[in-house]
Amino acid sequence: MHESYSVYKSLVQKVMLDPEQLPSLPAVTLNIRTALNDERVTSERLAVICSKDPAFSALLMATVSSPLYAQSSPPTTLAAVISLLGLPRVSSLAMAHSVKSLFILRSANVTKMYQQIWQRLMIKSGVSSFLSLKIKKGVPEQVMLAALLSEVGTLGILSALKEGREFPDSKTFYQLCREYSKGFGAILLSKWEIEREFIDVLKFCGRWKNTSAGELNTLDLVNLGLYATVKLINPRNNLPPITEIPSYKKLTPPFNALNEQGSLCIVSDHLDEIESIKKVLA
């Protein structure tokens, strides 16, 4: 028999209230963020720092070969890749890479749930950054990061439950997420000293009726990415019609075209490109 919901709640609350139990950013990410604050830093110097994490170096190389850049002859050295990407994009990708490696998984049930969450996050991030690229709003790598960080609280809850005697069933887990994931995520992003823009996206992502005024922004792109992800994973969803969502109303032709299923044509017609972008995070 599963432990009661109150026991799971107490496990989550205990971690949220104890900064020492919250995951910290990897050293390579901290070193990159520190280096970027140095006006004298060069691509060569940053390449030395990045090379200390082979998996992150591979991520940078994969990114410049993805549809985000469509390079006929991608650069072959890490310094050249960093020079092409630019330092802010490298910082965003470092954070995205960190999110995947932050949470320690020790049981089959936790790992299975993590894989489901990460698969959804890859689709959401891929769609969001693809929309940024095609509509030419925002920076695709930063939009990708915002999409990932918007559900970091869910990963935090998953990590907090790893010490429980028994992992909750899916219904209980997602009930915990509805109650705590945004608060948990905001605590994590504040600890990591992440920019306010990303915290705001986390707080308002998925709240379909809440959006900022003005032109299409990062929150709008992530919300549209989330909407498309839910439609792709669960065609029998209970989403409102996309035409009722403020983020959609900011789209202009041809980007607001819809297919027979009420989904964005710009997404459904370019799933192969989105899949290529998604693989950067695989």
C-alpha positions in Angstrom: 0.0 0.0 0.0 1.3 3.5 -0.9 2.1 5.9 1.9 -0.5 8.5 2.5 -0.5 11.7 0.5 0.4 13.7 3.6 3.6 11.7 3.9 4.6 12.5 0.4 3.8 16.2 1.0 6.0 16.3 4.0 8.9 14.8 2.0 8.5 17.5 -0.6 8.1 20.3 1.9 11.2 19.2 3.9 13.4 19.5 0.8 11.9 22.8 -0.2 12.6 24.3 3.2 16.2 23.0 3.4 18.5 24.7 0.9 21.2 22.1 1.6 19.0 19.4 0.2 18.3 21.3 -3.0 20.5 20.4 -6.0 23.3 22.8 -6.9 24.5 23.6 -10.4 27.5 21.6 -11.7 30.9 23.2 -11.4 31.3 23.5 -15.1 28.1 25.5 -15.4 29.2 27.8 -12.6 32.6 28.2 -14.2 30.9 29.1 -17.5 28.6 31.6 -15.9 31.6 33.2 -14.0 33.7 33.4 -17.2 30.8 35.1 -19.1 30.9 37.9 -16.5 34.5 38.6 -17.5 34.6 41.0 -20.4 38.0 39.7 -21.4 36.9 36.0 -21.8 37.6 34.6 -25.3 36.1 31.7 -27.2 39.3 29.8 -26.7 39.3 30.2 -22.9 35.6 29.2 -22.7 36.4 26.2 -24.9 38.9 25.0 -22.3 36.3 25.3 -19.6 33.6 23.5 -21.6 36.0 20.7 -22.6 36.1 19.6 -19.0 32.5 18.2 -19.5 32.7 16.0 -22.6 28.9 15.6 -22.7 28.4 19.3 -22.8 31.0 19.7 -25.5 29.1 17.1 -27.5 25.9 19.1 -26.9 27.5 22.3 -28.3 28.7 20.4 -31.4 25.2 18.8 -31.9 23.5 22.2 -31.6 25.4 23.8 -34.5 24.6 20.8 -36.7 20.8 21.1 -35.9 18.1 23.0 -37.8 18.7 25.9 -35.4 21.7 26.8 -37.5 21.4 24.9 -40.7 25.1 25.1 -41.4 26.3 23.4 -44.6 29.7 23.1 -43.1 29.5 23.2 -39.3 32.6 24.2 -37.4 34.8 21.3 -36.2 36.5 22.8 -33.2 35.0 23.7 -29.8 36.3 27.3 -29.9 34.9 27.8 -33.4 31.5 26.4 -32.3 31.5 28.8 -29.3 32.4 31.7 -31.6 29.5 30.9 -33.9 27.0 30.4 -31.0 28.0 33.5 -29.1 28.6 33.5 -25.3 25.0 34.1 -24.2 23.8 31.1 -26.2 26.6 28.9 -24.7 25.4 30.0 -21.2 21.8 29.0 -22.0 22.9 25.6 -23.4 25.0 25.0 -20.3 22.0 25.6 -18.1 19.9 23.3 -20.3 22.5 20.6 -20.1 22.7 21.0 -16.3 19.0 20.5 -15.8 19.2 17.0 -17.3 22.2 16.0 -15.0 21.1 17.5 -11.7 18.8 14.9 -10.3 20.0 11.6 -9.0 17.8 8.7 -9.7 18.0 5.5 -7.7 15.0 3.4 -8.4 13.3 1.9 -11.4 10.0 3.7 -10.7 11.7 7.1 -10.3 13.8 6.6 -13.5 10.7 5.6 -15.5 8.8 8.7 -14.3 11.9 10.9 -15.1 12.0 9.5 -18.6 8.4 10.3 -19.2 8.9 13.9 -17.9 12.1 14.4 -19.9 10.5 13.1 -23.1 7.7 15.7 -22.7 10.2 18.4 -21.9 12.3 17.6 -25.0 9.2 18.0 -27.2 8.1 21.2 -25.5 11.5 22.7 -25.7 12.0 21.6 -29.3 8.6 23.1 -30.4 9.1 26.3 -28.4 12.6 26.9 -29.8 11.5 26.0 -33.3 8.7 28.6 -33.2 11.2 31.1 -32.0 13.4 30.3 -34.9 10.7 30.4 -37.6 8.7 33.4 -36.3 12.0 35.3 -35.5 10.9 36.2 -32.0 13.3 35.7 -29.1 16.6 33.7 -29.0 15.9 30.0 -29.8 18.4 28.7 -27.2 17.0 31.0 -24.5 13.4 29.9 -25.4 14.6 26.3 -25.2 16.0 26.9 -21.8 12.9 28.7 -20.6 10.8 25.7 -21.7 13.1 23.3 -19.7 13.2 25.5 -16.6 9.4 25.9 -16.6 9.1 22.4 -15.3 12.2 22.1 -13.2 10.0 22.0 -10.1 8.5 18.7 -11.4 12.0 17.3 -11.5 12.7 18.7 -8.1 9.7 16.9 -6.6 10.7 13.7 -8.3 14.2 14.0 -6.7 12.6 14.8 -3.3 10.6 11.6 -3.4 13.6 9.3 -4.2 14.2 8.5 -0.5 10.6 7.5 0.1 9.9 3.9 1.0 7.6 3.6 -1.9 7.2 5.9 -4.9 3.6 7.3 -5.4 1.4 6.3 -8.2 1.1 8.6 -11.2 -2.1 10.2 -10.0 -0.6 11.1 -6.6 2.6 12.3 -8.2 0.9 14.7 -10.5 -1.3 15.9 -7.7 1.9 16.8 -5.8 3.2 18.6 -8.9 0.0 20.6 -9.3 0.4 21.7 -5.6 4.1 22.3 -5.4 5.9 22.3 -8.7 5.8 26.0 -9.4 6.8 26.9 -5.9 9.6 24.3 -5.9 10.8 25.5 -9.2 10.9 29.1 -8.2 13.0 28.2 -5.1 15.4 26.3 -7.3 15.8 29.1 -9.9 16.3 31.6 -7.1 19.0 29.5 -5.5 20.7 29.2 -8.9 20.4 33.0 -9.4 18.6 32.5 -12.7 17.3 35.7 -14.4 13.8 36.9 -13.4 12.4 36.3 -16.9 12.8 32.6 -16.6 11.1 32.6 -13.1 8.2 34.5 -14.6 7.8 31.9 -17.4 7.8 29.1 -14.8 5.1 30.8 -12.8 2.8 31.5 -15.7 3.5 28.6 -18.1 0.3 26.6 -18.6 -2.0 29.3 -17.3 -3.6 29.8 -20.7 -5.5 33.0 -19.9 -2.5 34.8 -18.4 -0.2 36.5 -20.8 1.7 39.7 -21.0 0.6 42.5 -23.3 2.6 43.5 -26.4 4.3 41.4 -29.0 4.9 37.6 -28.8 7.5 36.9 -26.1 9.2 34.0 -24.5 6.3 33.1 -22.2 4.0 33.0 -25.3 6.4 30.8 -27.2 6.7 28.3 -24.3 2.9 28.3 -23.8 2.4 27.5 -27.5 5.1 24.8 -27.2 3.3 23.3 -24.2 0.0 23.4 -26.0 1.4 21.6 -29.0 3.2 19.1 -26.8 -0.1 18.1 -25.0 -1.8 17.8 -28.4 1.0 15.5 -29.7 1.2 13.3 -26.6 -2.5 13.1 -25.8 -4.8 13.8 -28.7 -7.8 13.3 -26.4 -6.9 16.2 -24.2 -9.1 18.7 -22.4 -7.3 21.8 -23.7 -9.4 24.9 -24.6 -9.5 25.7 -28.3 -6.2 27.3 -29.3 -8.1 30.3 -30.7 -9.1 31.2 -27.2 -5.5 31.4 -25.9 -4.0 34.9 -25.8 -0.6 33.7 -26.9 -2.2 32.3 -30.1 -3.9 35.6 -30.8 -0.5 37.3 -31.0 0.4 35.2 -34.0 0.1 36.7 -37.4 -0.3 35.0 -40.8 1.0 32.6 -41.9 2.1 31.4 -38.5 -1.4 31.3 -37.1 -2.7 28.8 -39.7 -4.4 25.7 -38.1 -5.0 22.2 -39.4 -8.2 20.1 -39.1 -7.2 19.0 -35.6 -7.0 22.6 -34.4 -3.2 22.5 -34.1 -0.6 24.9 -35.5 0.3 24.0 -39.1 3.8 25.4 -38.5 4.2 22.6 -35.9 2.5 19.7 -37.6 4.1 20.5 -41.0 7.7 20.5 -39.5 7.8 17.6 -37.1 11.0 16.3 -38.6 12.8 19.6 -38.0 11.4 19.7 -34.4 12.6 16.1 -33.9 16.1 17.1 -34.9 16.2 20.0 -32.5 14.7 17.8 -29.7 17.6 15.3 -30.2 20.0 18.0 -29.1 18.6 17.4 -25.6 18.4 13.6 -25.8 
